[in-house]
Structure formats: structure tokens, C-alpha cells
Amino acid sequence: MSGIYLPRLFPPHIAERGLLYFQQGKVRDVQKTSAERYRAEVCGSENYSVWLKLDSDLYIKDGGCDCPYGWACKHMAALWYAVRAQTPEGQPDETDATIFAVR
């Protein structure tokens, strides 16, 4: 399996912020644009265009965001949570943020 699962890609504080953004409903207009690619608008200090390319196990193969932070930002993490929430058994909860430090 190629790609990177979210806990290995994002530092814990970024993953936590992404989870919070998702829980606050800041991920809008999630679209599946192809078999593996998703895009959305994430509302932060501005509205950012975010995309992820995921495999069937939700490993991140590629992605991007037009925010100034660059790769592996909280907006990308928020989109990952939104996509995960749409899959069976994928509803995130408050314990999700704690897994990032141990994996």
C-alpha cells in the first residue's frame, strides 16, 4: 500500500486543528472529483481550496491547499476528516486527535 495515512503525515497539533475545523463545520462543498480525488473549500481566516488524492484505505497519495502554510496543513487534515466521516465506520471523535502522537 502506497501513500501516507493522516497520523503519519500531520504533526499532532495540525491534526488537532484539522479535526476542530471539521467539527466546527468549516469544510464546505466536499466533492469527489474522480475515483480517488476529493476537493473542498475550507473556511479559515480566508476560504481555501483544498484537494486530496486518497486510496481506498484513506491513505493520502497527494494533496494540496492554497493557504500560505504549505504541505500538510490543517485545511488538508480537515478535508481528510470530512471524507473519512462519509465512509462506513469513519465518524471521527474527540479521541482521534490523540492517536497522532502514538502512531
Long-range contacts (C-beta under 8 A, 24 or more apart in sequence): 1-55, 1-57, 1-59, 2-55, 2-59, 2-61, 3-54, 3-55, 3-59, 3-60, 3-61, 4-59, 4-60, 4-61, 5-57, 5-58, 5-59, 5-60, 5-103, 6-58, 6-60, 6-77, 6-80, 6-100, 7-99, 7-100, 7-103, 8-103, 9-60, 9-72, 10-72, 10-76, 10-77, 10-100, 11-72, 11-100, 12-97, 12-100, 12-101, 14-72, 14-73, 14-74, 14-77, 15-77, 15-96, 15-97, 15-100, 16-97, 16-100, 17-74, 17-77, 17-78, 18-74, 18-75, 18-76, 18-77, 18-78, 18-80, 18-81, 19-77, 19-78, 19-81, 19-92, 19-96, 19-97, 21-74, 21-75, 21-77, 21-78, 22-77, 22-78, 22-81, 22-82, 22-85, 22-92, 23-92, 26-78, 27-78, 27-79, 27-81, 27-82, 30-79, 30-82, 30-83, 30-86, 36-61, 38-79, 38-83, 39-79, 40-79, 40-82, 42-75, 42-78, 42-79, 44-74, 44-75, 48-75, 50-75, 50-76, 50-78, 50-79, 51-79, 52-76, 52-79, 52-80, 52-83, 54-80, 54-83, 58-83, 58-84, 58-87, 58-90
